[in-house]
Amino acid sequence: MPTVSLEPVTYADAAYVARRLRKWDEKEIMPLLRGGPEDLAMLSASSNYGRVAFCDGVPVAVFGATETKPTIWQVFMFATDKWPKVALTVTRHIKKVMIPILYDAGANRAECRSHSEYIWAHKWLKCLGAKQESVLPEYGPKRETYVSYVWLRSQYKVN
């Protein structure tokens, strides 16, 4: 049985994951950055709330949130192909720990954007309680459509 653990994000761990992204994560995230995997690692390591999911000591996924404006948080997650080994632990942590922490910190909304064709991500975001808010035509640099998902304080329910 693999050992899964969650630790605060570091640049080194985030860079490890960012250099080994799942194909869809790379297609969705990298076009929206000015740099490469190291820039993704730097952004995630400097987030207000960030965690790395390890499987048997190897970084597999990075997730977290950054307050971009007072009461507004941007959430993120990216992973390697070993995601299924940590998915349940990460999902539970986000629902039971991270989302309540954001609201306790004063968040009115937490939001993210996902490539319109990344259906798996949309299903996972809905599982986490996010609601699709809008379609963003020509959001990507090659005019790709993205979708906005949001968690709102007014819709938050304590489980």
N, C-alpha and C positions, 0 to 999 in steps of 0.2 A: 504494500500500500504506500503510495507516495506521500511525502510530508509536504504540506502546503502551509506557508506562513505569509503574513503581511507585515511589512516594515515601512518606515518612513522612506520616501523616495530620495535617492541620491543621484547626482549627475551620472556617475559611472554605471549604475544599474539601469537608469533610463536610457543611456546611450547604448547599452547592450541590447535592450529590447528594440529601440528605434532602428538599429542597424539590421534587425531581423524581423521586420514587420510582416504580418500576414499580408497577402496580396491586396485584399480589399482595404485594409487599413492604409497601406501605402497609396493606393489610388485615391482614397478619400482625403487623407491628411496632407501628404507631401506637396501637392500642387498649391495648397493654401499658405505654405511657408516660403519665405525668401531664401532660406538655406536648406541644408540637408538634415540628416538624422541628428547631428550634434545640436542643431538649433531646437529641434523638437525636445531633445533631452534637457537642454538648458531651460526651456520654457516650463517643462513639467517639474524639473527639480526646484524651480523658483516659485512654484504654486503655493498658495496659502495652505492648502490641504492636499497632500499627495502621498500615495502609497505604491509600493511595488509588491506584486504577488510572486512569491518564489515557489518552485516545485523542486524538492530535493536540493535546495540551495542555489538553484539556477533562476535568474530573473525571467519571468514569463509575461507579465502584464504590468502596465503602469496606469494608474487612474487617479483622479483627483478633481480639484476645483480651485479657481482663482477668482477673487473678487475684482471685477473690472470697473465697477462703479459702486458707490454706496448702495447696498442692498441687492446688487445684481452680481450673480456668479456665473462663470463659464465653466462647464464641466467637460472632462475629457477621459478617454480610455484608449489605449492601443496595446497590442499584444503580438506575441509570436504565434507560430502554428501550434504551440503546446497549450494554447488557451483552454481547451476542454479540461485540462488537468486542474486548473484553478478557477474555472468559471463559477462553480457553485459557491465557493468561498468568497469570491469577489462580489458576486451578486448579493449574497446575504449581508456582507459588510456594507455595501452601498445603501441597501434598504434600511438596515437596522442601526447603522452607526453614522455613515457619512451624511446622508440626507438630514437626519435630525441635528447633526452638528452644524450644518449650514443654516438651518432655521434658527437654532439657538444663537448663532453668530449674527442674526438679524437679516438673513436673506429673505427678500420678498419673492425673488424668482431665481431659478437656476436654469440655464439654457445651454443648448448645444446645437450644432448643425451637422447633418449627415448627408452624404452623397445620395441623391434620389434613388439610385439603383442598388444601394446597400441594404437590401431587404432584411437580412439577418440583424443588422444593427437596429433597424426600426423596431423589429419584434422585441429585441432585448430592451431597448429604451422604454417601450410600453410596459414590459414586464417590471421594470424598475419604477413605474408609475408616471412616466413622462407622457405628456399629451402633445400630439402634433399641432403646431401652431400655425405654420405657414409654409408655402412653397416659395423658394428663392430662385427664380429663373436667372440664368447667366451669372451665377455666384462664383463659379470657378473660373480660373484663368483661360480655360478653353471653352468658356460659356456653358459649363456643366450646371445642371440644376441641383440644388441642395434643398434639404427640408429642415425646418427649424422645429426642435422639440423643447418643451419647457415644463418645469415644475413650478407651481405657484403656491405661495403661502396660503391663499384662500382655499386651495384644493387639498392642502396637506391633511392627512389623517394619520393619527398615531396608531400604530399596529400593536 
